[in-house]
Amino acid sequence: MQERFCKCGHKLMVQYTLDGFLPWEPVIVDDSTVVSPVKVCPCCGTYLSIHFLR
Ligand SMILES: [Zn+2]
């Protein structure tokens, strides 16, 4: 997993999946445990695309 940041500054982790429809998926991580995959930033609501994360 890689640490990425939404444009609002909220930290997310990106988990790479080798067999999924998408090769990656943003997830919420709590103490190194994947809590849930997310489609939008839980902080600002922006749709999460790998290209928009930094
Ligand atoms: Zn955000």
mmCIF file of the protein (N, C-alpha, C, O) and its ligand, coordinates in Angstrom:
data_MODEL
# 
_entry.id   MODEL 
# 
loop_
_entity.id 
_entity.type 
_entity.pdbx_number_of_molecules 
1 polymer     1 
2 non-polymer 1 
# 
_entity_poly.entity_id                      1 
_entity_poly.type                           'polypeptide(L)' 
_entity_poly.nstd_linkage                   no 
_entity_poly.nstd_monomer                   no 
_entity_poly.pdbx_seq_one_letter_code       MQERFCKCGHKLMVQYTLDGFLPWEPVIVDDSTVVSPVKVCPCCGTYLSIHFLR 
_entity_poly.pdbx_seq_one_letter_code_can   MQERFCKCGHKLMVQYTLDGFLPWEPVIVDDSTVVSPVKVCPCCGTYLSIHFLR 
_entity_poly.pdbx_strand_id                 A 
# 
loop_
_entity_poly_seq.entity_id 
_entity_poly_seq.num 
_entity_poly_seq.mon_id 
_entity_poly_seq.hetero 
1 1  MET n 
1 2  GLN n 
1 3  GLU n 
1 4  ARG n 
1 5  PHE n 
1 6  CYS n 
1 7  LYS n 
1 8  CYS n 
1 9  GLY n 
1 10 HIS n 
1 11 LYS n 
1 12 LEU n 
1 13 MET n 
1 14 VAL n 
1 15 GLN n 
1 16 TYR n 
1 17 THR n 
1 18 LEU n 
1 19 ASP n 
1 20 GLY n 
1 21 PHE n 
1 22 LEU n 
1 23 PRO n 
1 24 TRP n 
1 25 GLU n 
1 26 PRO n 
1 27 VAL n 
1 28 ILE n 
1 29 VAL n 
1 30 ASP n 
1 31 ASP n 
1 32 SER n 
1 33 THR n 
1 34 VAL n 
1 35 VAL n 
1 36 SER n 
1 37 PRO n 
1 38 VAL n 
1 39 LYS n 
1 40 VAL n 
1 41 CYS n 
1 42 PRO n 
1 43 CYS n 
1 44 CYS n 
1 45 GLY n 
1 46 THR n 
1 47 TYR n 
1 48 LEU n 
1 49 SER n 
1 50 ILE n 
1 51 HIS n 
1 52 PHE n 
1 53 LEU n 
1 54 ARG n 
# 
loop_
_struct_asym.id 
_struct_asym.entity_id 
A 1 
B 2 
# 
loop_
_chem_comp.id 
_chem_comp.type 
_chem_comp.mon_nstd_flag 
ARG 'L-peptide linking' y 
ASP 'L-peptide linking' y 
CYS 'L-peptide linking' y 
GLN 'L-peptide linking' y 
GLU 'L-peptide linking' y 
GLY 'peptide linking'   y 
HIS 'L-peptide linking' y 
ILE 'L-peptide linking' y 
LEU 'L-peptide linking' y 
LYS 'L-peptide linking' y 
MET 'L-peptide linking' y 
PHE 'L-peptide linking' y 
PRO 'L-peptide linking' y 
SER 'L-peptide linking' y 
THR 'L-peptide linking' y 
TRP 'L-peptide linking' y 
TYR 'L-peptide linking' y 
VAL 'L-peptide linking' y 
ZN  non-polymer         . 
# 
_pdbx_entity_nonpoly.entity_id   2 
_pdbx_entity_nonpoly.name        ? 
_pdbx_entity_nonpoly.comp_id     ZN 
# 
_pdbx_nonpoly_scheme.asym_id         B 
_pdbx_nonpoly_scheme.entity_id       2 
_pdbx_nonpoly_scheme.mon_id          ZN 
_pdbx_nonpoly_scheme.ndb_seq_num     1 
_pdbx_nonpoly_scheme.pdb_seq_num     101 
_pdbx_nonpoly_scheme.auth_seq_num    101 
_pdbx_nonpoly_scheme.pdb_mon_id      ZN 
_pdbx_nonpoly_scheme.auth_mon_id     ZN 
_pdbx_nonpoly_scheme.pdb_strand_id   A 
_pdbx_nonpoly_scheme.pdb_ins_code    . 
# 
loop_
_atom_site.group_PDB 
_atom_site.id 
_atom_site.type_symbol 
_atom_site.label_atom_id 
_atom_site.label_alt_id 
_atom_site.label_comp_id 
_atom_site.label_asym_id 
_atom_site.label_entity_id 
_atom_site.label_seq_id 
_atom_site.pdbx_PDB_ins_code 
_atom_site.Cartn_x 
_atom_site.Cartn_y 
_atom_site.Cartn_z 
_atom_site.occupancy 
_atom_site.B_iso_or_equiv 
_atom_site.pdbx_formal_charge 
_atom_site.auth_seq_id 
_atom_site.auth_comp_id 
_atom_site.auth_asym_id 
_atom_site.auth_atom_id 
_atom_site.pdbx_PDB_model_num 
ATOM   1   N  N  . MET A 1 1  ? 0.845   -1.197 0.000   1.00 0.00 ? 1   MET A N  1 
ATOM   2   C  CA . MET A 1 1  ? 0.000   0.000  0.000   1.00 0.00 ? 1   MET A CA 1 
ATOM   3   C  C  . MET A 1 1  ? 0.874   1.238  0.000   1.00 0.00 ? 1   MET A C  1 
ATOM   4   O  O  . MET A 1 1  ? 1.994   1.247  0.511   1.00 0.00 ? 1   MET A O  1 
ATOM   5   N  N  . GLN A 1 2  ? 0.329   2.264  -0.582  1.00 0.00 ? 2   GLN A N  1 
ATOM   6   C  CA . GLN A 1 2  ? 1.051   3.526  -0.619  1.00 0.00 ? 2   GLN A CA 1 
ATOM   7   C  C  . GLN A 1 2  ? 0.207   4.619  0.018   1.00 0.00 ? 2   GLN A C  1 
ATOM   8   O  O  . GLN A 1 2  ? -1.021  4.634  -0.072  1.00 0.00 ? 2   GLN A O  1 
ATOM   9   N  N  . GLU A 1 3  ? 0.916   5.526  0.661   1.00 0.00 ? 3   GLU A N  1 
ATOM   10  C  CA . GLU A 1 3  ? 0.252   6.641  1.307   1.00 0.00 ? 3   GLU A CA 1 
ATOM   11  C  C  . GLU A 1 3  ? 0.012   7.738  0.274   1.00 0.00 ? 3   GLU A C  1 
ATOM   12  O  O  . GLU A 1 3  ? 0.927   8.159  -0.434  1.00 0.00 ? 3   GLU A O  1 
ATOM   13  N  N  . ARG A 1 4  ? -1.210  8.181  0.207   1.00 0.00 ? 4   ARG A N  1 
ATOM   14  C  CA . ARG A 1 4  ? -1.548  9.269  -0.704  1.00 0.00 ? 4   ARG A CA 1 
ATOM   15  C  C  . ARG A 1 4  ? -2.392  10.289 0.041   1.00 0.00 ? 4   ARG A C  1 
ATOM   16  O  O  . ARG A 1 4  ? -2.943  10.017 1.108   1.00 0.00 ? 4   ARG A O  1 
ATOM   17  N  N  . PHE A 1 5  ? -2.473  11.454 -0.546  1.00 0.00 ? 5   PHE A N  1 
ATOM   18  C  CA . PHE A 1 5  ? -3.252  12.512 0.078   1.00 0.00 ? 5   PHE A CA 1 
ATOM   19  C  C  . PHE A 1 5  ? -4.264  13.078 -0.899  1.00 0.00 ? 5   PHE A C  1 
ATOM   20  O  O  . PHE A 1 5  ? -3.959  13.340 -2.063  1.00 0.00 ? 5   PHE A O  1 
ATOM   21  N  N  . CYS A 1 6  ? -5.469  13.259 -0.400  1.00 0.00 ? 6   CYS A N  1 
ATOM   22  C  CA . CYS A 1 6  ? -6.487  13.958 -1.164  1.00 0.00 ? 6   CYS A CA 1 
ATOM   23  C  C  . CYS A 1 6  ? -6.039  15.405 -1.326  1.00 0.00 ? 6   CYS A C  1 
ATOM   24  O  O  . CYS A 1 6  ? -5.167  15.884 -0.601  1.00 0.00 ? 6   CYS A O  1 
ATOM   25  N  N  . LYS A 1 7  ? -6.645  16.093 -2.286  1.00 0.00 ? 7   LYS A N  1 
ATOM   26  C  CA . LYS A 1 7  ? -6.285  17.499 -2.474  1.00 0.00 ? 7   LYS A CA 1 
ATOM   27  C  C  . LYS A 1 7  ? -6.646  18.353 -1.265  1.00 0.00 ? 7   LYS A C  1 
ATOM   28  O  O  . LYS A 1 7  ? -6.122  19.453 -1.091  1.00 0.00 ? 7   LYS A O  1 
ATOM   29  N  N  . CYS A 1 8  ? -7.556  17.831 -0.421  1.00 0.00 ? 8   CYS A N  1 
ATOM   30  C  CA . CYS A 1 8  ? -7.915  18.578 0.792   1.00 0.00 ? 8   CYS A CA 1 
ATOM   31  C  C  . CYS A 1 8  ? -6.911  18.321 1.912   1.00 0.00 ? 8   CYS A C  1 
ATOM   32  O  O  . CYS A 1 8  ? -6.949  18.979 2.951   1.00 0.00 ? 8   CYS A O  1 
ATOM   33  N  N  . GLY A 1 9  ? -6.007  17.353 1.692   1.00 0.00 ? 9   GLY A N  1 
ATOM   34  C  CA . GLY A 1 9  ? -4.996  17.059 2.697   1.00 0.00 ? 9   GLY A CA 1 
ATOM   35  C  C  . GLY A 1 9  ? -5.291  15.822 3.522   1.00 0.00 ? 9   GLY A C  1 
ATOM   36  O  O  . GLY A 1 9  ? -4.474  15.420 4.351   1.00 0.00 ? 9   GLY A O  1 
ATOM   37  N  N  . HIS A 1 10 ? -6.451  15.212 3.306   1.00 0.00 ? 10  HIS A N  1 
ATOM   38  C  CA . HIS A 1 10 ? -6.811  14.008 4.062   1.00 0.00 ? 10  HIS A CA 1 
ATOM   39  C  C  . HIS A 1 10 ? -5.964  12.830 3.592   1.00 0.00 ? 10  HIS A C  1 
ATOM   40  O  O  . HIS A 1 10 ? -5.818  12.593 2.393   1.00 0.00 ? 10  HIS A O  1 
ATOM   41  N  N  . LYS A 1 11 ? -5.407  12.094 4.560   1.00 0.00 ? 11  LYS A N  1 
ATOM   42  C  CA . LYS A 1 11 ? -4.542  10.976 4.208   1.00 0.00 ? 11  LYS A CA 1 
ATOM   43  C  C  . LYS A 1 11 ? -5.346  9.714  3.933   1.00 0.00 ? 11  LYS A C  1 
ATOM   44  O  O  . LYS A 1 11 ? -6.256  9.353  4.679   1.00 0.00 ? 11  LYS A O  1 
ATOM   45  N  N  . LEU A 1 12 ? -4.983  9.060  2.846   1.00 0.00 ? 12  LEU A N  1 
ATOM   46  C  CA . LEU A 1 12 ? -5.609  7.793  2.484   1.00 0.00 ? 12  LEU A CA 1 
ATOM   47  C  C  . LEU A 1 12 ? -4.514  6.831  2.100   1.00 0.00 ? 12  LEU A C  1 
ATOM   48  O  O  . LEU A 1 12 ? -3.382  7.233  1.834   1.00 0.00 ? 12  LEU A O  1 
ATOM   49  N  N  . MET A 1 13 ? -4.853  5.564  2.073   1.00 0.00 ? 13  MET A N  1 
ATOM   50  C  CA . MET A 1 13 ? -3.917  4.576  1.574   1.00 0.00 ? 13  MET A CA 1 
ATOM   51  C  C  . MET A 1 13 ? -4.459  4.028  0.266   1.00 0.00 ? 13  MET A C  1 
ATOM   52  O  O  . MET A 1 13 ? -5.668  3.872  0.096   1.00 0.00 ? 13  MET A O  1 
ATOM   53  N  N  . VAL A 1 14 ? -3.556  3.740  -0.649  1.00 0.00 ? 14  VAL A N  1 
ATOM   54  C  CA . VAL A 1 14 ? -3.957  3.122  -1.902  1.00 0.00 ? 14  VAL A CA 1 
ATOM   55  C  C  . VAL A 1 14 ? -3.448  1.687  -1.892  1.00 0.00 ? 14  VAL A C  1 
ATOM   56  O  O  . VAL A 1 14 ? -2.258  1.420  -1.729  1.00 0.00 ? 14  VAL A O  1 
ATOM   57  N  N  . GLN A 1 15 ? -4.386  0.789  -2.070  1.00 0.00 ? 15  GLN A N  1 
ATOM   58  C  CA . GLN A 1 15 ? -4.055  -0.629 -2.061  1.00 0.00 ? 15  GLN A CA 1 
ATOM   59  C  C  . GLN A 1 15 ? -4.097  -1.134 -3.501  1.00 0.00 ? 15  GLN A C  1 
ATOM   60  O  O  . GLN A 1 15 ? -5.070  -0.913 -4.222  1.00 0.00 ? 15  GLN A O  1 
ATOM   61  N  N  . TYR A 1 16 ? -3.051  -1.801 -3.898  1.00 0.00 ? 16  TYR A N  1 
ATOM   62  C  CA . TYR A 1 16 ? -3.001  -2.319 -5.259  1.00 0.00 ? 16  TYR A CA 1 
ATOM   63  C  C  . TYR A 1 16 ? -3.549  -3.730 -5.296  1.00 0.00 ? 16  TYR A C  1 
ATOM   64  O  O  . TYR A 1 16 ? -3.193  -4.577 -4.477  1.00 0.00 ? 16  TYR A O  1 
ATOM   65  N  N  . THR A 1 17 ? -4.414  -3.963 -6.251  1.00 0.00 ? 17  THR A N  1 
ATOM   66  C  CA . THR A 1 17 ? -5.011  -5.285 -6.402  1.00 0.00 ? 17  THR A CA 1 
ATOM   67  C  C  . THR A 1 17 ? -4.653  -5.818 -7.781  1.00 0.00 ? 17  THR A C  1 
ATOM   68  O  O  . THR A 1 17 ? -4.820  -5.122 -8.782  1.00 0.00 ? 17  THR A O  1 
ATOM   69  N  N  . LEU A 1 18 ? -4.179  -7.008 -7.833  1.00 0.00 ? 18  LEU A N  1 
ATOM   70  C  CA . LEU A 1 18 ? -3.704  -7.555 -9.107  1.00 0.00 ? 18  LEU A CA 1 
ATOM   71  C  C  . LEU A 1 18 ? -4.826  -8.162 -9.935  1.00 0.00 ? 18  LEU A C  1 
ATOM   72  O  O  . LEU A 1 18 ? -4.686  -8.322 -11.148 1.00 0.00 ? 18  LEU A O  1 
ATOM   73  N  N  . ASP A 1 19 ? -5.929  -8.497 -9.296  1.00 0.00 ? 19  ASP A N  1 
ATOM   74  C  CA . ASP A 1 19 ? -6.986  -9.193 -10.025 1.00 0.00 ? 19  ASP A CA 1 
ATOM   75  C  C  . ASP A 1 19 ? -8.319  -8.458 -10.021 1.00 0.00 ? 19  ASP A C  1 
ATOM   76  O  O  . ASP A 1 19 ? -9.337  -9.017 -10.428 1.00 0.00 ? 19  ASP A O  1 
ATOM   77  N  N  . GLY A 1 20 ? -8.322  -7.232 -9.571  1.00 0.00 ? 20  GLY A N  1 
ATOM   78  C  CA . GLY A 1 20 ? -9.571  -6.484 -9.518  1.00 0.00 ? 20  GLY A CA 1 
ATOM   79  C  C  . GLY A 1 20 ? -9.882  -5.803 -10.831 1.00 0.00 ? 20  GLY A C  1 
ATOM   80  O  O  . GLY A 1 20 ? -9.071  -5.802 -11.757 1.00 0.00 ? 20  GLY A O  1 
ATOM   81  N  N  . PHE A 1 21 ? -11.056 -5.230 -10.899 1.00 0.00 ? 21  PHE A N  1 
ATOM   82  C  CA . PHE A 1 21 ? -11.452 -4.480 -12.087 1.00 0.00 ? 21  PHE A CA 1 
ATOM   83  C  C  . PHE A 1 21 ? -10.522 -3.290 -12.268 1.00 0.00 ? 21  PHE A C  1 
ATOM   84  O  O  . PHE A 1 21 ? -10.106 -2.967 -13.380 1.00 0.00 ? 21  PHE A O  1 
ATOM   85  N  N  . LEU A 1 22 ? -10.210 -2.652 -11.159 1.00 0.00 ? 22  LEU A N  1 
ATOM   86  C  CA . LEU A 1 22 ? -9.221  -1.583 -11.170 1.00 0.00 ? 22  LEU A CA 1 
ATOM   87  C  C  . LEU A 1 22 ? -7.942  -2.125 -10.538 1.00 0.00 ? 22  LEU A C  1 
ATOM   88  O  O  . LEU A 1 22 ? -8.009  -2.935 -9.613  1.00 0.00 ? 22  LEU A O  1 
ATOM   89  N  N  . PRO A 1 23 ? -6.801  -1.700 -11.015 1.00 0.00 ? 23  PRO A N  1 
ATOM   90  C  CA . PRO A 1 23 ? -5.531  -2.188 -10.462 1.00 0.00 ? 23  PRO A CA 1 
ATOM   91  C  C  . PRO A 1 23 ? -5.198  -1.609 -9.096  1.00 0.00 ? 23  PRO A C  1 
ATOM   92  O  O  . PRO A 1 23 ? -4.205  -1.994 -8.479  1.00 0.00 ? 23  PRO A O  1 
ATOM   93  N  N  . TRP A 1 24 ? -6.018  -0.692 -8.627  1.00 0.00 ? 24  TRP A N  1 
ATOM   94  C  CA . TRP A 1 24 ? -5.758  -0.068 -7.338  1.00 0.00 ? 24  TRP A CA 1 
ATOM   95  C  C  . TRP A 1 24 ? -7.087  0.355  -6.750  1.00 0.00 ? 24  TRP A C  1 
ATOM   96  O  O  . TRP A 1 24 ? -8.091  0.439  -7.458  1.00 0.00 ? 24  TRP A O  1 
ATOM   97  N  N  . GLU A 1 25 ? -7.094  0.618  -5.479  1.00 0.00 ? 25  GLU A N  1 
ATOM   98  C  CA . GLU A 1 25 ? -8.313  1.105  -4.856  1.00 0.00 ? 25  GLU A CA 1 
ATOM   99  C  C  . GLU A 1 25 ? -7.957  1.861  -3.593  1.00 0.00 ? 25  GLU A C  1 
ATOM   100 O  O  . GLU A 1 25 ? -7.174  1.377  -2.775  1.00 0.00 ? 25  GLU A O  1 
ATOM   101 N  N  . PRO A 1 26 ? -8.532  3.053  -3.427  1.00 0.00 ? 26  PRO A N  1 
ATOM   102 C  CA . PRO A 1 26 ? -8.280  3.812  -2.208  1.00 0.00 ? 26  PRO A CA 1 
ATOM   103 C  C  . PRO A 1 26 ? -9.013  3.165  -1.034  1.00 0.00 ? 26  PRO A C  1 
ATOM   104 O  O  . PRO A 1 26 ? -10.167 2.752  -1.158  1.00 0.00 ? 26  PRO A O  1 
ATOM   105 N  N  . VAL A 1 27 ? -8.334  3.084  0.092   1.00 0.00 ? 27  VAL A N  1 
ATOM   106 C  CA . VAL A 1 27 ? -8.933  2.468  1.275   1.00 0.00 ? 27  VAL A CA 1 
ATOM   107 C  C  . VAL A 1 27 ? -8.677  3.335  2.498   1.00 0.00 ? 27  VAL A C  1 
ATOM   108 O  O  . VAL A 1 27 ? -7.721  4.109  2.547   1.00 0.00 ? 27  VAL A O  1 
ATOM   109 N  N  . ILE A 1 28 ? -9.543  3.189  3.470   1.00 0.00 ? 28  ILE A N  1 
ATOM   110 C  CA . ILE A 1 28 ? -9.334  3.834  4.762   1.00 0.00 ? 28  ILE A CA 1 
ATOM   111 C  C  . ILE A 1 28 ? -8.605  2.822  5.639   1.00 0.00 ? 28  ILE A C  1 
ATOM   112 O  O  . ILE A 1 28 ? -9.016  1.666  5.734   1.00 0.00 ? 28  ILE A O  1 
ATOM   113 N  N  . VAL A 1 29 ? -7.541  3.251  6.266   1.00 0.00 ? 29  VAL A N  1 
ATOM   114 C  CA . VAL A 1 29 ? -6.752  2.351  7.099   1.00 0.00 ? 29  VAL A CA 1 
ATOM   115 C  C  . VAL A 1 29 ? -6.702  2.885  8.512   1.00 0.00 ? 29  VAL A C  1 
ATOM   116 O  O  . VAL A 1 29 ? -6.445  4.069  8.732   1.00 0.00 ? 29  VAL A O  1 
ATOM   117 N  N  . ASP A 1 30 ? -6.947  2.013  9.460   1.00 0.00 ? 30  ASP A N  1 
ATOM   118 C  CA . ASP A 1 30 ? -6.915  2.392  10.863  1.00 0.00 ? 30  ASP A CA 1 
ATOM   119 C  C  . ASP A 1 30 ? -5.921  1.486  11.571  1.00 0.00 ? 30  ASP A C  1 
ATOM   120 O  O  . ASP A 1 30 ? -6.142  0.280  11.679  1.00 0.00 ? 30  ASP A O  1 
ATOM   121 N  N  . ASP A 1 31 ? -4.833  2.059  12.049  1.00 0.00 ? 31  ASP A N  1 
ATOM   122 C  CA . ASP A 1 31 ? -3.798  1.267  12.721  1.00 0.00 ? 31  ASP A CA 1 
ATOM   123 C  C  . ASP A 1 31 ? -3.328  0.089  11.876  1.00 0.00 ? 31  ASP A C  1 
ATOM   124 O  O  . ASP A 1 31 ? -3.249  -1.045 12.347  1.00 0.00 ? 31  ASP A O  1 
ATOM   125 N  N  . SER A 1 32 ? -3.017  0.385  10.615  1.00 0.00 ? 32  SER A N  1 
ATOM   126 C  CA . SER A 1 32 ? -2.483  -0.605 9.682   1.00 0.00 ? 32  SER A CA 1 
ATOM   127 C  C  . SER A 1 32 ? -3.481  -1.686 9.272   1.00 0.00 ? 32  SER A C  1 
ATOM   128 O  O  . SER A 1 32 ? -3.107  -2.654 8.610   1.00 0.00 ? 32  SER A O  1 
ATOM   129 N  N  . THR A 1 33 ? -4.725  -1.532 9.652   1.00 0.00 ? 33  THR A N  1 
ATOM   130 C  CA . THR A 1 33 ? -5.744  -2.493 9.244   1.00 0.00 ? 33  THR A CA 1 
ATOM   131 C  C  . THR A 1 33 ? -6.685  -1.818 8.256   1.00 0.00 ? 33  THR A C  1 
ATOM   132 O  O  . THR A 1 33 ? -7.215  -0.741 8.531   1.00 0.00 ? 33  THR A O  1 
ATOM   133 N  N  . VAL A 1 34 ? -6.890  -2.450 7.112   1.00 0.00 ? 34  VAL A N  1 
ATOM   134 C  CA . VAL A 1 34 ? -7.798  -1.885 6.124   1.00 0.00 ? 34  VAL A CA 1 
ATOM   135 C  C  . VAL A 1 34 ? -9.213  -1.921 6.678   1.00 0.00 ? 34  VAL A C  1 
ATOM   136 O  O  . VAL A 1 34 ? -9.739  -2.984 7.009   1.00 0.00 ? 34  VAL A O  1 
ATOM   137 N  N  . VAL A 1 35 ? -9.816  -0.756 6.774   1.00 0.00 ? 35  VAL A N  1 
ATOM   138 C  CA . VAL A 1 35 ? -11.169 -0.675 7.311   1.00 0.00 ? 35  VAL A CA 1 
ATOM   139 C  C  . VAL A 1 35 ? -12.191 -0.832 6.193   1.00 0.00 ? 35  VAL A C  1 
ATOM   140 O  O  . VAL A 1 35 ? -13.111 -1.643 6.295   1.00 0.00 ? 35  VAL A O  1 
ATOM   141 N  N  . SER A 1 36 ? -12.031 -0.063 5.139   1.00 0.00 ? 36  SER A N  1 
ATOM   142 C  CA . SER A 1 36 ? -12.975 -0.171 4.034   1.00 0.00 ? 36  SER A CA 1 
ATOM   143 C  C  . SER A 1 36 ? -12.462 0.546  2.811   1.00 0.00 ? 36  SER A C  1 
ATOM   144 O  O  . SER A 1 36 ? -11.745 1.541  2.911   1.00 0.00 ? 36  SER A O  1 
ATOM   145 N  N  . PRO A 1 37 ? -12.837 0.030  1.644   1.00 0.00 ? 37  PRO A N  1 
ATOM   146 C  CA . PRO A 1 37 ? -12.543 0.747  0.417   1.00 0.00 ? 37  PRO A CA 1 
ATOM   147 C  C  . PRO A 1 37 ? -13.458 1.953  0.310   1.00 0.00 ? 37  PRO A C  1 
ATOM   148 O  O  . PRO A 1 37 ? -14.597 1.919  0.778   1.00 0.00 ? 37  PRO A O  1 
ATOM   149 N  N  . VAL A 1 38 ? -12.972 2.997  -0.293  1.00 0.00 ? 38  VAL A N  1 
ATOM   150 C  CA . VAL A 1 38 ? -13.777 4.212  -0.424  1.00 0.00 ? 38  VAL A CA 1 
ATOM   151 C  C  . VAL A 1 38 ? -13.748 4.696  -1.864  1.00 0.00 ? 38  VAL A C  1 
ATOM   152 O  O  . VAL A 1 38 ? -12.768 4.500  -2.582  1.00 0.00 ? 38  VAL A O  1 
ATOM   153 N  N  . LYS A 1 39 ? -14.820 5.319  -2.267  1.00 0.00 ? 39  LYS A N  1 
ATOM   154 C  CA . LYS A 1 39 ? -14.895 5.890  -3.606  1.00 0.00 ? 39  LYS A CA 1 
ATOM   155 C  C  . LYS A 1 39 ? -14.739 7.407  -3.563  1.00 0.00 ? 39  LYS A C  1 
ATOM   156 O  O  . LYS A 1 39 ? -14.289 8.028  -4.526  1.00 0.00 ? 39  LYS A O  1 
ATOM   157 N  N  . VAL A 1 40 ? -15.116 7.983  -2.439  1.00 0.00 ? 40  VAL A N  1 
ATOM   158 C  CA . VAL A 1 40 ? -14.983 9.423  -2.282  1.00 0.00 ? 40  VAL A CA 1 
ATOM   159 C  C  . VAL A 1 40 ? -14.245 9.714  -0.979  1.00 0.00 ? 40  VAL A C  1 
ATOM   160 O  O  . VAL A 1 40 ? -14.252 8.905  -0.052  1.00 0.00 ? 40  VAL A O  1 
ATOM   161 N  N  . CYS A 1 41 ? -13.621 10.862 -0.926  1.00 0.00 ? 41  CYS A N  1 
ATOM   162 C  CA . CYS A 1 41 ? -12.910 11.257 0.279   1.00 0.00 ? 41  CYS A CA 1 
ATOM   163 C  C  . CYS A 1 41 ? -13.891 11.422 1.434   1.00 0.00 ? 41  CYS A C  1 
ATOM   164 O  O  . CYS A 1 41 ? -14.886 12.133 1.298   1.00 0.00 ? 41  CYS A O  1 
ATOM   165 N  N  . PRO A 1 42 ? -13.624 10.772 2.575   1.00 0.00 ? 42  PRO A N  1 
ATOM   166 C  CA . PRO A 1 42 ? -14.521 10.900 3.729   1.00 0.00 ? 42  PRO A CA 1 
ATOM   167 C  C  . PRO A 1 42 ? -14.485 12.285 4.349   1.00 0.00 ? 42  PRO A C  1 
ATOM   168 O  O  . PRO A 1 42 ? -15.344 12.641 5.155   1.00 0.00 ? 42  PRO A O  1 
ATOM   169 N  N  . CYS A 1 43 ? -13.492 13.054 3.966   1.00 0.00 ? 43  CYS A N  1 
ATOM   170 C  CA . CYS A 1 43 ? -13.349 14.396 4.530   1.00 0.00 ? 43  CYS A CA 1 
ATOM   171 C  C  . CYS A 1 43 ? -14.069 15.448 3.696   1.00 0.00 ? 43  CYS A C  1 
ATOM   172 O  O  . CYS A 1 43 ? -14.869 16.222 4.221   1.00 0.00 ? 43  CYS A O  1 
ATOM   173 N  N  . CYS A 1 44 ? -13.784 15.476 2.391   1.00 0.00 ? 44  CYS A N  1 
ATOM   174 C  CA . CYS A 1 44 ? -14.339 16.545 1.553   1.00 0.00 ? 44  CYS A CA 1 
ATOM   175 C  C  . CYS A 1 44 ? -15.322 16.045 0.509   1.00 0.00 ? 44  CYS A C  1 
ATOM   176 O  O  . CYS A 1 44 ? -15.997 16.851 -0.132  1.00 0.00 ? 44  CYS A O  1 
ATOM   177 N  N  . GLY A 1 45 ? -15.420 14.726 0.322   1.00 0.00 ? 45  GLY A N  1 
ATOM   178 C  CA . GLY A 1 45 ? -16.408 14.197 -0.609  1.00 0.00 ? 45  GLY A CA 1 
ATOM   179 C  C  . GLY A 1 45 ? -15.974 14.145 -2.059  1.00 0.00 ? 45  GLY A C  1 
ATOM   180 O  O  . GLY A 1 45 ? -16.768 13.794 -2.932  1.00 0.00 ? 45  GLY A O  1 
ATOM   181 N  N  . THR A 1 46 ? -14.727 14.489 -2.328  1.00 0.00 ? 46  THR A N  1 
ATOM   182 C  CA . THR A 1 46 ? -14.228 14.456 -3.696  1.00 0.00 ? 46  THR A CA 1 
ATOM   183 C  C  . THR A 1 46 ? -14.086 13.017 -4.184  1.00 0.00 ? 46  THR A C  1 
ATOM   184 O  O  . THR A 1 46 ? -13.602 12.147 -3.459  1.00 0.00 ? 46  THR A O  1 
ATOM   185 N  N  . TYR A 1 47 ? -14.513 12.782 -5.419  1.00 0.00 ? 47  TYR A N  1 
ATOM   186 C  CA . TYR A 1 47 ? -14.344 11.466 -6.015  1.00 0.00 ? 47  TYR A CA 1 
ATOM   187 C  C  . TYR A 1 47 ? -12.846 11.174 -6.120  1.00 0.00 ? 47  TYR A C  1 
ATOM   188 O  O  . TYR A 1 47 ? -12.070 12.009 -6.584  1.00 0.00 ? 47  TYR A O  1 
ATOM   189 N  N  . LEU A 1 48 ? -12.458 9.988  -5.685  1.00 0.00 ? 48  LEU A N  1 
ATOM   190 C  CA . LEU A 1 48 ? -11.038 9.661  -5.617  1.00 0.00 ? 48  LEU A CA 1 
ATOM   191 C  C  . LEU A 1 48 ? -10.570 8.962  -6.885  1.00 0.00 ? 48  LEU A C  1 
ATOM   192 O  O  . LEU A 1 48 ? -11.033 7.870  -7.215  1.00 0.00 ? 48  LEU A O  1 
ATOM   193 N  N  . SER A 1 49 ? -9.669  9.589  -7.570  1.00 0.00 ? 49  SER A N  1 
ATOM   194 C  CA . SER A 1 49 ? -9.009  8.989  -8.719  1.00 0.00 ? 49  SER A CA 1 
ATOM   195 C  C  . SER A 1 49 ? -7.525  8.995  -8.437  1.00 0.00 ? 49  SER A C  1 
ATOM   196 O  O  . SER A 1 49 ? -6.998  9.933  -7.838  1.00 0.00 ? 49  SER A O  1 
ATOM   197 N  N  . ILE A 1 50 ? -6.863  7.960  -8.864  1.00 0.00 ? 50  ILE A N  1 
ATOM   198 C  CA . ILE A 1 50 ? -5.423  7.868  -8.630  1.00 0.00 ? 50  ILE A CA 1 
ATOM   199 C  C  . ILE A 1 50 ? -4.693  9.075  -9.198  1.00 0.00 ? 50  ILE A C  1 
ATOM   200 O  O  . ILE A 1 50 ? -3.636  9.469  -8.704  1.00 0.00 ? 50  ILE A O  1 
ATOM   201 N  N  . HIS A 1 51 ? -5.265  9.647  -10.228 1.00 0.00 ? 51  HIS A N  1 
ATOM   202 C  CA . HIS A 1 51 ? -4.605  10.775 -10.877 1.00 0.00 ? 51  HIS A CA 1 
ATOM   203 C  C  . HIS A 1 51 ? -4.731  12.066 -10.073 1.00 0.00 ? 51  HIS A C  1 
ATOM   204 O  O  . HIS A 1 51 ? -3.959  13.009 -10.249 1.00 0.00 ? 51  HIS A O  1 
ATOM   205 N  N  . PHE A 1 52 ? -5.737  12.082 -9.178  1.00 0.00 ? 52  PHE A N  1 
ATOM   206 C  CA . PHE A 1 52 ? -5.968  13.297 -8.414  1.00 0.00 ? 52  PHE A CA 1 
ATOM   207 C  C  . PHE A 1 52 ? -5.309  13.243 -7.045  1.00 0.00 ? 52  PHE A C  1 
ATOM   208 O  O  . PHE A 1 52 ? -5.169  14.266 -6.375  1.00 0.00 ? 52  PHE A O  1 
ATOM   209 N  N  . LEU A 1 53 ? -4.903  12.046 -6.632  1.00 0.00 ? 53  LEU A N  1 
ATOM   210 C  CA . LEU A 1 53 ? -4.255  11.930 -5.334  1.00 0.00 ? 53  LEU A CA 1 
ATOM   211 C  C  . LEU A 1 53 ? -2.793  12.322 -5.443  1.00 0.00 ? 53  LEU A C  1 
ATOM   212 O  O  . LEU A 1 53 ? -2.174  12.200 -6.500  1.00 0.00 ? 53  LEU A O  1 
ATOM   213 N  N  . ARG A 1 54 ? -2.260  12.790 -4.340  1.00 0.00 ? 54  ARG A N  1 
ATOM   214 C  CA . ARG A 1 54 ? -0.853  13.167 -4.358  1.00 0.00 ? 54  ARG A CA 1 
ATOM   215 C  C  . ARG A 1 54 ? -0.181  12.664 -3.111  1.00 0.00 ? 54  ARG A C  1 
ATOM   216 O  O  . ARG A 1 54 ? 1.017   12.876 -2.927  1.00 0.00 ? 54  ARG A O  1 
HETATM 217 ZN ZN . ZN  B 2 .  ? -10.571 15.228 0.585   1.00 0.00 2 101 ZN  A ZN 1 
# 
